[in-house]
Amino acid sequence: MLSNNGNKKGLTYVSPSMFYKYTQTPLAYQAGKFVRGVPRKNFETRLSADSGFVYHWDTTAHAPWRYNASKKLFITYDDERSIAEKTKFVIDKELGGIMFWELGEDLYKDGLLDAIYKTKNNSQ
């Protein structure tokens, strides 16, 4: 969840996608073991429903997550929708900027950078 704590300047950081391995369903703030990251440009092949991942939307964090029950893998990430919502938050709160990690792992077209750009231009 984003908060500016009353500050009108600052940066909002958007984390990369991360795989975590769980011994059971990832609920109630259980500890998990970091496995690896997945570039955004590889989501369609690595995190598809065909590979066992189910998409979920976290209404508190305004971000998606996916879970593969058979492999007990949980992944957190940002997509175009979550980036658009976070960009709007930055604009509404008059924060100093927004960034994400990492450009080289984004889609070449219609990725996270494009979502930031489109949201920024639509708010003016």
Backbone as JSON, one array per atom type, in Angstrom:
{
  "sequence": "MLSNNGNKKGLTYVSPSMFYKYTQTPLAYQAGKFVRGVPRKNFETRLSADSGFVYHWDTTAHAPWRYNASKKLFITYDDERSIAEKTKFVIDKELGGIMFWELGEDLYKDGLLDAIYKTKNNSQ",
  "N": [[0.84, -1.17, 0.0], [0.52, 2.23, -0.73], [1.75, 5.21, 0.72], [2.09, 8.6, 1.49], [2.59, 9.84, 3.84], [1.9, 12.49, 4.38], [3.84, 13.94, 3.07], [4.79, 15.98, 0.39], [6.64, 15.5, -1.55], [8.77, 13.0, -3.04], [9.57, 9.55, -3.81], [7.95, 6.82, -5.37], [8.26, 3.43, -5.13], [8.2, 0.6, -7.14], [8.12, -2.79, -6.91], [10.04, -5.54, -8.38], [8.87, -8.55, -10.04], [8.5, -11.42, -8.0], [9.24, -14.73, -7.11], [8.05, -16.87, -4.59], [8.49, -19.65, -2.49], [6.28, -21.77, -0.81], [5.24, -23.76, 1.99], [2.65, -24.23, 2.4], [-0.59, -22.8, 1.56], [-0.15, -19.36, 0.73], [-1.03, -17.46, 3.05], [-2.03, -15.2, 5.69], [0.38, -13.84, 6.28], [2.63, -15.6, 6.15], [5.97, -16.83, 6.28], [8.05, -17.11, 3.45], [10.2, -18.73, 1.05], [12.46, -17.11, -1.0], [12.63, -17.67, -4.47], [13.17, -16.97, -7.25], [13.3, -14.2, -9.62], [11.08, -13.09, -12.26], [11.2, -11.85, -15.47], [9.06, -9.25, -16.7], [8.43, -9.37, -19.38], [8.33, -12.09, -19.81], [6.1, -13.14, -18.62], [3.72, -14.16, -19.85], [4.41, -16.68, -20.83], [5.65, -17.99, -18.65], [3.96, -17.66, -16.41], [1.34, -18.38, -16.92], [-2.14, -19.48, -16.99], [-2.2, -22.0, -18.04], [0.2, -22.99, -17.1], [-0.43, -23.44, -14.52], [-0.84, -21.27, -12.82], [-2.9, -19.07, -10.98], [-4.62, -16.08, -11.33], [-4.95, -13.29, -9.14], [-6.38, -10.41, -7.49], [-5.3, -7.96, -5.3], [-7.07, -6.0, -3.26], [-6.33, -4.2, -1.31], [-3.58, -3.63, -1.61], [-3.7, -2.84, -4.21], [-2.74, -4.36, -6.34], [-1.71, -7.11, -8.45], [-1.45, -10.7, -7.91], [-0.21, -14.02, -8.22], [-0.86, -17.52, -7.9], [0.35, -20.83, -7.74], [-0.99, -23.68, -6.95], [-0.32, -26.42, -7.05], [2.45, -26.45, -7.24], [3.01, -24.87, -5.13], [3.79, -22.17, -5.37], [4.07, -18.71, -5.13], [3.6, -15.54, -6.48], [4.44, -12.15, -6.56], [3.81, -9.03, -8.08], [3.75, -6.21, -10.36], [1.37, -5.0, -12.7], [0.03, -3.56, -15.74], [-2.39, -2.39, -14.91], [-2.06, -2.07, -12.08], [0.16, -0.4, -12.03], [-0.88, 1.84, -13.34], [-2.81, 2.65, -11.43], [-1.11, 3.23, -9.27], [0.43, 5.25, -10.39], [-1.53, 7.2, -10.74], [-2.08, 7.69, -8.03], [0.38, 8.83, -7.24], [0.3, 11.19, -8.76], [-2.1, 12.37, -7.77], [-1.39, 12.81, -5.09], [0.62, 14.54, -5.39], [3.33, 13.75, -5.45], [6.92, 13.37, -5.78], [7.76, 11.78, -7.93], [7.94, 8.68, -9.84], [9.03, 5.3, -10.08], [10.19, 2.17, -11.47], [11.45, -1.18, -11.25], [12.78, -3.43, -13.35], [13.77, -1.62, -16.21], [14.82, -3.04, -18.42], [13.6, -5.5, -18.18], [11.0, -5.12, -18.76], [8.05, -5.14, -20.91], [8.5, -4.73, -24.42], [6.71, -3.17, -25.77], [3.75, -1.5, -24.85], [4.08, -1.85, -22.06], [5.03, -1.52, -18.57], [6.28, 1.01, -18.38], [4.99, 2.34, -20.47], [2.4, 2.34, -19.41], [2.69, 4.08, -17.24], [3.32, 6.45, -18.61], [0.97, 6.8, -20.24], [-1.02, 7.09, -18.25], [-0.14, 9.37, -16.9], [-0.29, 11.28, -18.97], [-3.04, 11.22, -19.5], [-4.06, 12.38, -17.25], [-3.63, 15.05, -17.34]],
  "CA": [[0.0, 0.0, 0.0], [1.32, 3.43, -0.82], [1.4, 6.31, 1.61], [3.1, 9.64, 1.44], [2.73, 10.36, 5.19], [1.77, 13.94, 4.36], [4.94, 14.53, 2.34], [4.41, 16.32, -0.99], [7.73, 15.11, -2.45], [9.27, 11.67, -2.76], [9.5, 8.57, -4.87], [7.2, 5.6, -5.14], [9.02, 2.32, -5.68], [7.41, -0.56, -7.55], [9.06, -3.91, -6.86], [9.98, -6.5, -9.47], [8.15, -9.78, -9.73], [9.3, -12.32, -7.18], [8.69, -16.03, -6.77], [8.3, -17.36, -3.24], [8.08, -21.04, -2.3], [5.57, -21.94, 0.46], [4.9, -25.14, 2.34], [1.19, -24.27, 2.34], [-1.13, -21.63, 0.88], [0.47, -18.15, 1.29], [-1.99, -16.59, 3.72], [-1.71, -14.8, 7.06], [1.76, -13.36, 6.42], [3.59, -16.68, 6.36], [7.29, -16.66, 5.68], [8.29, -17.92, 2.27], [11.58, -18.73, 0.6], [12.61, -16.51, -2.32], [13.14, -18.62, -5.45], [13.79, -16.2, -8.35], [12.46, -13.22, -10.28], [10.68, -13.38, -13.63], [11.02, -10.61, -16.23], [7.68, -8.96, -17.13], [8.26, -9.81, -20.77], [8.18, -13.55, -19.84], [4.93, -13.53, -17.84], [2.74, -14.93, -20.61], [4.84, -18.07, -20.95], [6.03, -18.58, -17.36], [2.95, -17.51, -15.35], [0.01, -18.53, -17.52], [-3.07, -20.44, -16.38], [-1.77, -23.31, -18.53], [1.29, -23.47, -16.25], [-0.93, -23.68, -13.17], [-0.96, -20.05, -12.02], [-4.22, -18.43, -10.93], [-4.53, -14.63, -11.12], [-5.74, -12.68, -8.07], [-6.2, -8.97, -7.33], [-5.3, -7.55, -3.9], [-7.76, -4.7, -3.23], [-5.63, -3.32, -0.38], [-2.31, -3.22, -2.24], [-3.96, -2.43, -5.59], [-1.74, -5.08, -7.13], [-2.03, -8.52, -8.72], [-0.56, -11.77, -7.49], [-0.6, -15.32, -8.79], [-0.49, -18.67, -7.07], [0.31, -22.15, -8.34], [-1.24, -24.54, -5.8], [0.37, -27.71, -7.15], [3.88, -26.22, -6.97], [3.08, -24.0, -3.95], [4.54, -20.99, -5.75], [3.35, -17.45, -5.01], [4.37, -14.48, -7.12], [3.94, -10.78, -6.45], [4.31, -8.23, -9.19], [2.88, -5.13, -10.83], [0.99, -5.05, -14.09], [-0.35, -2.25, -16.25], [-3.47, -1.85, -14.06], [-1.54, -1.61, -10.79], [1.03, 0.75, -12.29], [-1.76, 2.99, -13.62], [-3.37, 3.1, -10.16], [-0.03, 3.83, -8.47], [0.78, 6.52, -11.04], [-2.59, 8.14, -10.37], [-1.84, 8.02, -6.62], [1.51, 9.76, -7.22], [-0.18, 12.46, -9.3], [-3.09, 12.94, -6.84], [-0.72, 13.22, -3.85], [1.67, 15.47, -5.79], [4.63, 13.22, -5.05], [8.01, 13.83, -6.64], [8.06, 10.94, -9.09], [7.65, 7.24, -9.76], [10.02, 4.46, -10.77], [10.02, 0.73, -11.32], [12.66, -1.96, -11.47], [13.82, -2.8, -14.11], [13.32, -1.33, -17.57], [15.25, -4.1, -19.33], [12.74, -6.67, -18.04], [9.64, -4.72, -19.11], [7.66, -5.44, -22.28], [9.04, -3.75, -25.37], [5.6, -2.31, -26.19], [2.59, -1.57, -23.95], [4.52, -2.36, -20.77], [4.84, -0.68, -17.39], [6.66, 2.39, -18.7], [3.9, 2.9, -21.27], [1.27, 2.57, -18.51], [2.99, 5.32, -16.51], [3.22, 7.54, -19.59], [-0.44, 7.0, -20.61], [-1.76, 7.59, -17.09], [0.32, 10.75, -16.68], [-0.84, 12.14, -20.04], [-4.51, 11.28, -19.38], [-4.45, 13.14, -16.05], [-3.35, 16.47, -17.53]],
  "C": [[0.89, 1.23, 0.0], [0.83, 4.49, 0.16], [2.48, 7.36, 1.5], [3.31, 10.29, 2.8], [2.71, 11.88, 5.23], [2.86, 14.65, 3.58], [4.53, 14.78, 0.9], [5.5, 15.95, -2.0], [8.17, 13.69, -2.1], [9.1, 10.75, -3.95], [8.63, 7.41, -4.44], [7.95, 4.49, -5.84], [8.09, 1.16, -5.98], [8.37, -1.74, -7.67], [8.95, -4.82, -8.08], [9.18, -7.72, -9.07], [9.07, -10.72, -8.97], [8.55, -13.61, -6.94], [9.02, -16.34, -5.32], [7.75, -18.77, -3.15], [7.48, -21.17, -0.9], [5.32, -23.41, 0.72], [3.4, -25.33, 2.38], [0.71, -23.02, 1.62], [-0.6, -20.36, 1.53], [-0.56, -17.18, 1.86], [-1.46, -16.22, 5.09], [-0.23, -14.49, 7.27], [2.75, -14.45, 6.76], [4.92, -16.32, 5.71], [7.4, -17.58, 4.48], [9.75, -17.84, 1.9], [11.64, -18.16, -0.82], [13.23, -17.54, -3.27], [13.87, -17.88, -6.57], [12.8, -15.15, -8.86], [12.13, -13.68, -11.69], [10.51, -12.06, -14.36], [9.56, -10.46, -16.7], [7.43, -9.48, -18.53], [8.09, -11.33, -20.9], [6.95, -14.05, -19.1], [4.0, -14.47, -18.61], [3.14, -16.4, -20.75], [5.09, -18.72, -19.59], [4.91, -18.6, -16.33], [1.52, -17.67, -15.86], [-0.85, -19.51, -16.73], [-2.7, -21.86, -16.82], [-0.61, -23.88, -17.72], [0.89, -23.57, -14.79], [-1.11, -22.46, -12.3], [-2.35, -19.46, -12.13], [-4.01, -16.97, -10.55], [-5.45, -14.2, -9.98], [-5.45, -11.19, -8.03], [-6.32, -8.63, -5.85], [-5.88, -6.13, -3.84], [-7.1, -3.72, -2.26], [-4.36, -2.75, -1.01], [-2.51, -2.64, -3.63], [-2.93, -3.06, -6.53], [-2.16, -6.53, -7.33], [-1.04, -9.45, -8.02], [-1.07, -13.06, -8.11], [-0.1, -16.43, -7.87], [-0.65, -19.95, -7.86], [0.2, -23.14, -7.18], [-0.46, -25.85, -5.87], [1.86, -27.58, -6.85], [4.11, -25.38, -5.72], [4.0, -22.8, -4.21], [3.62, -19.78, -5.75], [4.21, -16.38, -5.65], [3.66, -13.15, -6.93], [4.56, -9.97, -7.58], [3.38, -7.05, -9.43], [2.57, -5.38, -12.29], [0.55, -3.66, -14.52], [-1.44, -1.6, -15.4], [-2.92, -1.3, -12.75], [-0.62, -0.4, -10.96], [0.21, 1.99, -12.59], [-2.35, 3.53, -12.33], [-2.32, 3.77, -9.3], [0.41, 5.16, -9.07], [-0.26, 7.58, -10.71], [-2.44, 8.6, -8.92], [-0.72, 9.06, -6.51], [1.08, 11.14, -7.69], [-1.13, 13.13, -8.31], [-2.44, 13.47, -5.57], [0.42, 14.19, -4.11], [3.04, 15.04, -5.29], [5.67, 13.58, -6.1], [8.31, 12.97, -7.84], [7.67, 9.5, -8.85], [8.73, 6.5, -10.52], [9.59, 3.01, -10.67], [11.34, 0.05, -11.65], [12.29, -3.17, -12.29], [13.39, -2.7, -15.55], [13.65, -2.45, -18.55], [14.39, -5.36, -19.25], [11.28, -6.37, -18.36], [9.33, -5.21, -20.53], [8.22, -4.36, -23.2], [7.98, -2.77, -25.83], [4.43, -2.57, -25.24], [2.93, -2.2, -22.6], [4.27, -1.37, -19.64], [5.2, 0.78, -17.65], [5.57, 3.06, -19.52], [2.67, 3.19, -20.41], [1.47, 3.84, -17.69], [2.77, 6.52, -17.42], [1.76, 7.85, -19.93], [-1.25, 7.6, -19.45], [-1.39, 9.04, -16.82], [-0.3, 11.69, -17.71], [-2.34, 12.27, -19.95], [-4.97, 12.1, -18.19], [-4.24, 14.64, -16.24], [-4.49, 17.19, -18.21]]
}
